[in-house]
Amino acid sequence: MTHGSPTPKHFPFREEVELRGHIIDSLLLPKVLDEISTLGGEYESHDVQIGHHRHDPSYVRLLVSAPTPECLDKILSTIGQHGAMPVAMQNCRLEPADIAGAFPEGFYATTNEPTEIRVGSEWITVQRQEMDCGIKVDGKTKQAQCIPMCEVQQGDQIVVGRAGVRVHPIANDLTRPQGFRFMNSEVSSEKPKQVIVREIAEQMRQASRGKGKILVVGGPAIVHTGSREHLSWLIRKGYVHVLFAGNALATHDIEQSFFGTSLGISMDHGGSAEEGHEHHLRTINRIRRVGSIQNAVDQKLLQNGIMYECIQHQIPFVLAGSIRDDGPLPDVISDTLEAQSKMRELVQDVTFCLMIATTLHSIAVGNLLPARVKVVCVDINPATVTKLTDRGTRQTIGLVTDVEPFLRVLVQELGGP
């Protein structure tokens, strides 16, 4: 099979590549062929083996050619992100970082897909997979891991170029029952159906039994919409293992404990409370006076709510600050890079992530998650999910709905009130 004119043999710069796996039903093969054509190259198939059954993998070997070496390099780099790897075996090229806090020029920029590099004629798995990083290699231990730019130290051995790097795109789960085929779409604009929530609940049940770890990324709308008790129940029952949020969620959660309001609005009758606009400041001040949320719980100053349950059940949390924060609470990490580093540590063994009503925190966490982590993003604004997928977190499934109905149905599905 050839594509276009001239045929590949008329282009002087060529390389054979191969793709394996579920490359037909996942549309990886047509995507690769389209990329080759769009970038000015040609392709010719040398070997095609199509799986006979639904679960059988397929194999394709292509001769890719281009008019210039720069064009060929661009094509190979692009299709490599979709799993098309050169047939010729090469070791990866390493260069020492010449300065701290920066990669060598031409460094390999990672994706969130599982990646391997070839060192000493062996393929080794890259650990701590994350998009928009480089790859640091320890020559003594033959270990490799993703490293953010800001953590590079002078002398670190960094992978440069694409040679000796192969990516394994995450395929669709072909074993999943048809009842959850919803999860192949990006955004649902309807309220969550029972079957959808049931599948999310099952993921959470498995994690609570020790078969995974659940991360919840939450925004203050959880409190504003009256959903605080739903999330508190999930924490009490072992369905939350890590919580990421900002100053706002924690502040308004504790404000409700102290004053019965959120942003000064009564959570009982929905009207404004007298001097309610001061409640969040008085809340922050009260916690700052005792030194931490932990101290507030120990001194029985704080006796209910989301943050209370995190302290009581020893759930690690990261409250990442922003430039607009009031106070902030003493537990808030105001240094962005420090917060990012703490979050990076806590996501390593996460298997399921539930993002609820927070655009900035959802996108930030999405950038840290490997593609194997299943992500559900619940937000009244569909743009949140669109932004997540546009920035590379393509495993995200979006539910466009208000927070409270979703959490209420989820809690009920898990056996709660």
C-alpha positions as CSV (number, residue, x, y, z in Angstrom):
1,M,0.0,0.0,0.0
2,T,1.4,3.4,-0.9
3,H,0.0,6.9,-0.2
4,G,0.1,10.0,-2.4
5,S,2.7,10.9,-5.0
6,P,5.6,10.7,-5.2
7,T,5.9,7.2,-3.7
8,P,8.2,6.7,-0.7
9,K,11.2,5.5,-2.8
10,H,11.5,8.9,-4.4
11,F,12.1,10.6,-1.0
12,P,15.8,10.1,0.1
13,F,15.3,10.1,3.8
14,R,13.6,7.1,5.2
15,E,13.0,5.0,8.3
16,E,11.0,1.9,9.1
17,V,8.6,2.1,12.0
18,E,6.2,-0.4,13.6
19,L,2.9,-0.2,15.6
20,R,1.5,-2.9,17.8
21,G,-1.6,-3.4,19.9
22,H,-5.2,-2.3,19.4
23,I,-4.2,0.1,16.7
24,I,-7.3,-0.3,14.6
25,D,-10.2,0.1,17.0
26,S,-8.4,2.8,18.9
27,L,-7.9,4.7,15.6
28,L,-4.1,5.0,16.3
29,L,-3.2,3.7,12.8
30,P,-5.3,6.2,10.8
31,K,-4.0,8.9,13.2
32,V,-0.4,8.0,12.4
33,L,-1.0,7.8,8.7
34,D,-2.7,11.2,8.7
35,E,0.2,12.7,10.7
36,I,2.7,11.4,8.1
37,S,0.8,13.0,5.2
38,T,0.0,16.3,7.0
39,L,3.7,16.8,7.9
40,G,4.8,16.3,4.3
41,G,5.9,12.7,4.3
42,E,4.9,9.5,2.6
43,Y,4.4,5.9,3.8
44,E,4.4,2.4,2.4
45,S,3.2,-0.6,4.4
46,H,5.7,-3.5,4.5
47,D,3.8,-5.8,6.9
48,V,0.2,-5.8,8.1
49,Q,-1.3,-8.3,10.5
50,I,-4.8,-7.6,11.6
51,G,-6.2,-9.3,14.7
52,H,-9.0,-11.7,14.0
53,H,-10.9,-11.2,17.2
54,R,-11.9,-8.2,19.3
55,H,-9.2,-8.8,21.9
56,D,-6.4,-9.7,19.4
57,P,-3.7,-7.1,18.8
58,S,-2.7,-6.0,15.4
59,Y,0.8,-5.2,13.9
60,V,1.8,-2.8,11.1
61,R,5.3,-2.0,9.8
62,L,5.6,1.1,7.7
63,L,8.4,2.7,5.6
64,V,8.2,6.4,6.3
65,S,10.0,8.8,4.0
66,A,10.5,12.5,3.7
67,P,12.2,15.1,1.5
68,T,14.6,16.4,4.2
69,P,16.1,15.0,7.4
70,E,14.4,17.7,9.4
71,C,11.0,16.7,8.0
72,L,11.6,13.0,8.7
73,D,12.7,13.8,12.3
74,K,9.5,15.9,12.8
75,I,7.4,13.0,11.5
76,L,9.1,10.4,13.6
77,S,8.9,12.5,16.7
78,T,5.1,13.2,16.2
79,I,4.1,9.6,15.3
80,G,6.2,8.3,18.1
81,Q,3.7,9.9,20.6
82,H,1.2,7.5,19.1
83,G,3.4,4.4,19.6
84,A,5.0,4.2,16.1
85,M,8.6,3.2,16.9
86,P,11.6,2.8,14.6
87,V,12.4,-0.8,13.8
88,A,16.2,-0.2,14.1
89,M,17.3,-0.6,17.7
90,Q,19.2,2.3,19.1
91,N,20.1,3.3,22.6
92,C,18.9,6.6,23.9
93,R,21.3,9.5,23.8
94,L,22.2,11.0,27.2
95,E,23.6,14.5,27.9
96,P,24.6,15.9,31.3
97,A,22.7,19.0,32.4
98,D,25.1,21.9,32.1
99,I,23.2,24.1,34.5
100,A,20.7,23.5,37.3
101,G,17.0,24.2,36.6
102,A,17.2,23.6,32.8
103,F,17.5,20.7,30.4
104,P,20.1,20.4,27.7
105,E,18.9,21.7,24.3
106,G,17.0,19.0,22.3
107,F,15.8,17.2,25.5
108,Y,13.1,14.6,25.0
109,A,9.8,16.1,26.3
110,T,7.6,13.4,27.9
111,T,3.9,12.6,27.5
112,N,1.7,11.0,30.2
113,E,1.7,7.7,28.3
114,P,3.8,4.7,29.6
115,T,7.3,5.2,28.2
116,E,10.4,3.0,27.9
117,I,14.0,4.0,27.0
118,R,16.8,1.8,25.7
119,V,20.0,1.8,27.8
120,G,22.8,-0.6,27.3
121,S,20.7,-2.7,24.8
122,E,17.9,-3.1,27.4
123,W,14.5,-1.4,27.5
124,I,13.7,0.1,30.9
125,T,10.5,1.6,32.1
126,V,10.4,5.3,32.9
127,Q,9.1,5.8,36.5
128,R,6.9,8.6,37.8
129,Q,5.4,9.1,34.3
130,E,4.2,12.7,33.8
131,M,3.7,15.0,30.8
132,D,5.9,18.0,30.0
133,C,8.9,16.7,31.8
134,G,12.3,15.3,30.8
135,I,13.8,11.9,31.5
136,K,16.7,11.5,34.0
137,V,18.8,8.4,33.9
138,D,20.9,6.9,36.7
139,G,23.7,5.1,34.9
140,K,24.7,3.0,38.0
141,T,21.2,1.6,38.8
142,K,19.9,1.8,35.2
143,Q,16.8,3.5,36.5
144,A,14.9,6.3,34.7
145,Q,12.3,8.7,35.8
146,C,10.4,11.8,34.7
147,I,11.9,15.0,36.2
148,P,10.4,18.5,36.0
149,M,12.6,21.2,34.7
150,C,12.9,23.0,38.0
151,E,14.3,20.0,39.8
152,V,17.2,19.4,37.3
153,Q,20.7,19.5,38.9
154,Q,23.9,20.2,37.1
155,G,25.4,16.9,35.9
156,D,22.1,15.0,35.8
157,Q,22.0,12.6,32.8
158,I,19.1,13.6,30.6
159,V,17.6,11.9,27.5
160,V,18.1,14.0,24.4
161,G,16.3,13.4,21.1
162,R,13.8,10.6,20.3
163,A,16.2,7.7,19.5
164,G,15.9,4.9,22.0
165,V,12.5,6.1,23.3
166,R,9.3,4.3,22.8
167,V,5.8,5.2,24.0
168,H,2.9,2.7,24.7
169,P,-0.4,4.6,24.3
170,I,-3.1,3.4,26.7
171,A,-5.7,1.5,24.7
172,N,-9.4,1.5,25.3
173,D,-10.5,-1.1,27.9
174,L,-12.1,-3.7,25.5
175,T,-13.1,-5.9,28.4
176,R,-15.5,-3.4,30.0
177,P,-19.2,-4.3,29.8
178,Q,-21.2,-2.3,27.2
179,G,-23.2,-0.6,30.0
180,F,-20.3,1.7,30.7
181,R,-19.5,2.6,27.1
182,F,-20.4,6.1,28.2
183,M,-16.9,6.4,29.4
184,N,-15.6,6.5,25.8
185,S,-17.1,10.0,25.4
186,E,-15.6,13.1,26.7
187,V,-18.5,15.1,28.1
188,S,-22.0,14.3,29.1
189,S,-24.2,17.4,29.2
190,E,-27.0,15.6,31.0
191,K,-27.4,14.9,34.7
192,P,-25.5,11.7,35.7
193,K,-27.5,8.6,35.0
194,Q,-27.6,5.8,37.5
195,V,-25.5,3.5,35.4
196,I,-22.7,6.1,35.1
197,V,-22.6,6.8,38.9
198,R,-22.8,3.0,39.5
199,E,-19.6,2.5,37.5
200,I,-17.8,5.3,39.4
201,A,-19.0,3.8,42.6
202,E,-17.6,0.4,41.7
203,Q,-14.2,2.0,41.0
204,M,-14.3,3.6,44.4
205,R,-15.4,0.3,46.1
206,Q,-12.5,-1.5,44.6
207,A,-10.1,1.1,45.8
208,S,-11.6,1.0,49.3
209,R,-10.9,-2.7,49.3
210,G,-7.2,-2.1,48.7
211,K,-7.2,-2.4,44.9
212,G,-6.4,1.2,44.2
213,K,-6.2,4.7,45.6
214,I,-8.7,7.5,45.2
215,L,-7.7,11.2,44.8
216,V,-10.4,13.9,45.1
217,V,-9.7,17.3,43.7
218,G,-12.3,19.7,45.1
219,G,-13.4,23.3,44.8
220,P,-15.4,25.5,47.2
221,A,-18.6,24.9,45.3
222,I,-18.7,21.6,47.2
223,V,-19.5,23.7,50.3
224,H,-21.5,26.4,48.6
225,T,-23.9,23.9,47.1
226,G,-24.6,22.1,50.3
227,S,-22.5,19.0,49.5
228,R,-20.1,19.2,52.4
229,E,-21.7,16.3,54.3
230,H,-21.7,14.1,51.1
231,L,-17.9,14.5,50.8
232,S,-17.4,14.1,54.6
233,W,-19.3,10.8,54.4
234,L,-17.1,9.6,51.6
235,I,-14.0,10.4,53.7
236,R,-15.4,8.6,56.8
237,K,-16.3,5.5,54.9
238,G,-12.8,5.1,53.3
239,Y,-13.6,6.3,49.8
240,V,-11.1,9.1,49.7
241,H,-7.4,8.5,50.2
242,V,-6.0,11.9,49.2
243,L,-7.5,15.4,48.9
244,F,-6.2,18.3,46.8
245,A,-7.9,21.7,47.1
246,G,-7.1,25.3,47.7
247,N,-7.5,27.9,50.5
248,A,-11.2,28.4,49.5
249,L,-12.6,24.9,50.0
250,A,-10.9,24.5,53.4
251,T,-11.9,28.0,54.5
252,H,-15.6,27.8,53.6
253,D,-15.8,24.3,55.0
254,I,-14.5,25.5,58.4
255,E,-16.6,28.6,58.1
256,Q,-19.7,26.4,57.9
257,S,-18.5,24.6,61.0
258,F,-18.0,27.9,62.9
259,F,-20.8,30.1,61.6
260,G,-23.2,27.9,59.7
261,T,-22.5,29.9,56.5
262,S,-20.5,29.7,53.3
263,L,-19.3,33.0,51.9
264,G,-21.7,34.6,54.4
265,I,-24.8,32.8,53.1
266,S,-26.7,30.7,55.6
267,M,-26.6,27.0,54.8
268,D,-29.9,26.6,56.6
269,H,-32.2,29.2,55.0
270,G,-30.1,30.4,52.1
271,G,-30.2,34.0,53.0
272,S,-27.4,36.4,53.9
273,A,-26.3,36.3,57.6
274,E,-25.7,39.5,59.5
275,E,-22.0,40.5,58.9
276,G,-21.7,37.3,57.0
277,H,-19.2,38.8,54.6
278,E,-16.7,38.7,57.5
279,H,-17.1,35.1,58.4
280,H,-14.4,33.7,56.1
281,L,-11.9,36.2,57.5
282,R,-12.8,35.4,61.1
283,T,-12.6,31.7,60.3
284,I,-9.0,32.0,58.8
285,N,-8.0,34.2,61.7
286,R,-9.3,31.7,64.3
287,I,-7.3,28.9,62.7
288,R,-4.2,31.0,62.4
289,R,-4.4,31.8,66.1
290,V,-4.2,28.1,67.0
291,G,-1.5,27.4,64.4
292,S,-3.1,24.7,62.1
293,I,-6.2,22.8,61.2
294,Q,-4.7,19.8,63.1
295,N,-4.5,22.0,66.3
296,A,-8.0,23.2,65.8
297,V,-9.2,19.6,65.8
298,D,-7.0,18.5,68.7
299,Q,-8.4,21.5,70.8
300,K,-11.9,20.6,69.8
301,L,-12.3,24.0,68.2
302,L,-13.2,22.2,64.9
303,Q,-15.6,19.3,65.3
304,N,-17.1,18.5,61.9
305,G,-16.7,19.0,58.2
306,I,-14.4,17.9,55.3
307,M,-11.1,19.1,56.9
308,Y,-12.1,17.7,60.3
309,E,-12.7,14.2,58.7
310,C,-9.4,14.4,56.9
311,I,-7.6,15.0,60.2
312,Q,-9.6,12.4,62.0
313,H,-9.0,9.7,59.4
314,Q,-5.4,10.7,58.6
315,I,-6.1,11.6,55.0
316,P,-3.2,13.4,53.5
317,F,-4.2,16.7,51.8
318,V,-2.6,19.5,49.9
319,L,-4.0,23.0,50.0
320,A,-2.3,24.9,47.2
321,G,-2.4,28.6,47.5
322,S,-3.1,31.3,44.9
323,I,-2.4,35.0,44.6
324,R,-6.0,35.9,45.5
325,D,-6.1,34.0,48.8
326,D,-7.2,35.8,52.0
327,G,-5.1,34.9,55.0
328,P,-4.4,32.2,54.0
329,L,-5.0,29.3,56.3
330,P,-1.7,28.2,57.9
331,D,-1.9,24.8,56.2
332,V,-2.0,26.4,52.7
333,I,1.2,26.0,50.7
334,S,1.8,29.4,49.2
335,D,5.0,28.4,47.2
336,T,3.6,27.0,43.9
337,L,6.6,24.8,43.2
338,E,6.5,23.4,46.7
339,A,2.8,22.6,46.4
340,Q,3.4,21.0,43.0
341,S,6.2,18.9,44.4
342,K,4.0,17.7,47.3
343,M,1.2,16.9,44.9
344,R,3.6,15.0,42.6
345,E,4.6,12.8,45.5
346,L,1.0,12.0,46.5
347,V,-0.3,11.1,43.0
348,Q,2.3,8.3,42.4
349,D,0.0,5.4,43.4
350,V,-3.3,7.0,42.6
351,T,-5.6,4.8,40.4
352,F,-8.8,6.9,40.2
353,C,-9.2,10.7,40.4
354,L,-12.5,12.5,41.0
355,M,-12.3,16.2,40.1
356,I,-15.2,18.3,41.4
357,A,-16.0,21.9,40.5
358,T,-12.5,23.4,40.2
359,T,-11.0,24.4,36.9
360,L,-7.6,25.5,37.9
361,H,-6.9,22.7,40.3
362,S,-8.3,20.1,37.9
363,I,-6.0,21.2,35.1
364,A,-3.0,21.4,37.4
365,V,-3.6,17.9,38.8
366,G,-4.3,16.6,35.3
367,N,-0.9,17.6,34.2
368,L,0.6,15.5,37.0
369,L,-1.3,12.3,36.3
370,P,-0.1,9.4,34.1
371,A,-2.5,8.3,31.4
372,R,-3.3,5.1,33.3
373,V,-5.2,7.0,36.0
374,K,-8.9,7.1,35.4
375,V,-10.3,10.6,35.7
376,V,-13.8,11.8,36.2
377,C,-14.4,15.6,36.1
378,V,-17.7,16.9,37.5
379,D,-18.4,20.5,36.8
380,I,-21.4,22.7,35.8
381,N,-19.1,24.3,33.2
382,P,-18.2,21.9,30.2
383,A,-15.2,24.1,29.4
384,T,-13.4,22.6,32.4
385,V,-13.3,19.2,30.8
386,T,-12.5,20.6,27.4
387,K,-9.5,22.4,28.8
388,L,-8.3,19.2,30.6
389,T,-8.4,17.2,27.4
390,D,-6.9,20.0,25.3
391,R,-3.9,20.0,27.7
392,G,-3.3,16.3,27.2
393,T,-5.3,14.6,30.0
394,R,-7.3,12.7,27.3
395,Q,-8.4,10.0,29.8
396,T,-10.8,12.5,31.4
397,I,-14.5,11.9,31.3
398,G,-16.7,14.9,32.0
399,L,-20.1,15.0,33.7
400,V,-21.7,18.4,33.2
401,T,-24.0,18.8,36.3
402,D,-24.3,20.6,39.6
403,V,-22.1,19.2,42.3
404,E,-24.8,18.4,44.9
405,P,-27.0,16.0,42.8
406,F,-23.9,14.1,41.6
407,L,-22.5,13.6,45.1
408,R,-25.9,12.8,46.6
409,V,-26.5,10.0,44.0
410,L,-22.9,8.7,44.4
411,V,-23.3,8.5,48.2
412,Q,-26.6,6.7,47.8
413,E,-25.0,4.3,45.3
414,L,-22.3,3.5,47.9
415,G,-24.9,2.8,50.6
416,G,-25.0,6.1,52.3
417,P,-28.0,8.2,53.5
